[in-house]
Amino acid sequence: MAQPASTDTTPLQERVLGLVQTLQFAWFMGHFLTLLGTAFHVLSIVTFRTWVVPYRFAYVGALLSYGVVVSKTHKSIKLNAVYLQRLVMDENVQYTLLALCWFFVRPVTVTLLPFATFSLFHSLGYVRNKILPTVSPNECKEIASWQFKIRQGIQMWTEKNYTSAMQFVAQTEVVVVMGRLLFGIFKLRVMPIFFFAQFLRVRYHFSSYTRQSFANLRRTLDKVTADPRVPPSVRSAYLAAQEMIIRYGQSLIQQQPRR
């Protein structure tokens, strides 16, 4: 049975104006710009006309969206160890700093993939919950309603693909992005590697998806290096590197201040 339509008679222009004047709309525009910039940057690569401007554009959007969230979450600034610890461990702060890093360093296309994935889900949620009801607030929720179908479709798609998308983000960060950055060692580009390693160290302790990605990578490398055809020196180097990485990750817990 169809639910009765709402009786909102506010003109469309006023409804849209009220929507775009909110801070949440600025947050949405940041995610939209990230998607737009990523799409044009990838398109420029596919057409062999690599264009850096969309890449920077995408990260301007990321800084806008994450900056809005950070400004709302951390309004009261306190210069003490507990506040700074909370700031550093905030996921949105981590991604804000990461976006700032990628904006200034030489473009690395694969770094856009996690940001674009997050932006896709956030943008779809905003369209479903804010834009569609604003454009057509008097729509009935019957099955024949175009708005109902679109909103239901968005909800079903996001719920179905959310987990796999987060796994994709974590796998991309751990394997693809870090792997791509390691090639920078040969060109003496060490700072991005160090910064991203610090980012992954924090993510490991706060994201189950990141921990699972590291576990998958470790199982793969253990299997590969355990092959009898692999020289013992390579196996020893791998185990030494693994131990060093584990100690580096665990040192984060030891550095956390006591409350």
Secondary structure in CASP SS format (residue, H / E / C, confidence):
PFRMAT SS
TARGET T0000
AUTHOR 0000-0000-0000
METHOD secondary structure of the structure
MODEL  1
M C 1.00
A C 1.00
Q C 1.00
P C 1.00
A C 1.00
S C 1.00
T C 1.00
D C 1.00
T C 1.00
T C 1.00
P C 1.00
L H 1.00
Q H 1.00
E H 1.00
R H 1.00
V H 1.00
L H 1.00
G H 1.00
L H 1.00
V H 1.00
Q C 1.00
T C 1.00
L H 1.00
Q H 1.00
F H 1.00
A H 1.00
W H 1.00
F H 1.00
M H 1.00
G H 1.00
H H 1.00
F H 1.00
L H 1.00
T H 1.00
L H 1.00
L H 1.00
G H 1.00
T H 1.00
A H 1.00
F H 1.00
H H 1.00
V H 1.00
L H 1.00
S H 1.00
I H 1.00
V H 1.00
T C 1.00
F C 1.00
R C 1.00
T C 1.00
W C 1.00
V H 1.00
V H 1.00
P H 1.00
Y H 1.00
R H 1.00
F H 1.00
A H 1.00
Y H 1.00
V H 1.00
G H 1.00
A H 1.00
L H 1.00
L H 1.00
S H 1.00
Y H 1.00
G H 1.00
V H 1.00
V H 1.00
V H 1.00
S H 1.00
K H 1.00
T H 1.00
H C 1.00
K C 1.00
S C 1.00
I C 1.00
K C 1.00
L C 1.00
N C 1.00
A H 1.00
V H 1.00
Y H 1.00
L H 1.00
Q H 1.00
R H 1.00
L H 1.00
V H 1.00
M C 1.00
D C 1.00
E H 1.00
N H 1.00
V H 1.00
Q H 1.00
Y H 1.00
T H 1.00
L H 1.00
L H 1.00
A H 1.00
L H 1.00
C H 1.00
W H 1.00
F H 1.00
F H 1.00
V C 1.00
R C 1.00
P C 1.00
V C 1.00
T H 1.00
V H 1.00
T H 1.00
L H 1.00
L H 1.00
P H 1.00
F H 1.00
A H 1.00
T H 1.00
F H 1.00
S H 1.00
L H 1.00
F H 1.00
H H 1.00
S H 1.00
L H 1.00
G H 1.00
Y H 1.00
V H 1.00
R H 1.00
N H 1.00
K H 1.00
I H 1.00
L H 1.00
P H 1.00
T H 1.00
V H 1.00
S C 1.00
P C 1.00
N C 1.00
E C 1.00
C C 1.00
K C 1.00
E C 1.00
I C 1.00
A C 1.00
S C 1.00
W H 1.00
Q H 1.00
F H 1.00
K H 1.00
I H 1.00
R H 1.00
Q H 1.00
G H 1.00
I H 1.00
Q H 1.00
M H 1.00
W H 1.00
T H 1.00
E H 1.00
K H 1.00
N H 1.00
Y H 1.00
T H 1.00
S H 1.00
A H 1.00
M H 1.00
Q H 1.00
F H 1.00
V H 1.00
A H 1.00
Q H 1.00
T H 1.00
E H 1.00
V H 1.00
V H 1.00
V H 1.00
V H 1.00
M H 1.00
G H 1.00
R H 1.00
L H 1.00
L H 1.00
F H 1.00
G H 1.00
I H 1.00
F H 1.00
K H 1.00
L C 1.00
R C 1.00
V C 1.00
M H 1.00
P H 1.00
I H 1.00
F H 1.00
F H 1.00
F H 1.00
A H 1.00
Q H 1.00
F H 1.00
L H 1.00
R H 1.00
V H 1.00
R H 1.00
Y H 1.00
H H 1.00
F H 1.00
S C 1.00
S H 1.00
Y H 1.00
T H 1.00
R H 1.00
Q H 1.00
S H 1.00
F H 1.00
A H 1.00
N H 1.00
L H 1.00
R H 1.00
R H 1.00
T H 1.00
L H 1.00
D H 1.00
K H 1.00
V H 1.00
T H 1.00
A C 1.00
D C 1.00
P C 1.00
R C 1.00
V C 1.00
P C 1.00
P H 1.00
S H 1.00
V H 1.00
R H 1.00
S H 1.00
A H 1.00
Y H 1.00
L H 1.00
A H 1.00
A H 1.00
Q H 1.00
E H 1.00
M H 1.00
I H 1.00
I H 1.00
R H 1.00
Y H 1.00
G H 1.00
Q H 1.00
S H 1.00
L H 1.00
I H 1.00
Q H 1.00
Q H 1.00
Q C 1.00
P C 1.00
R C 1.00
R C 1.00
END
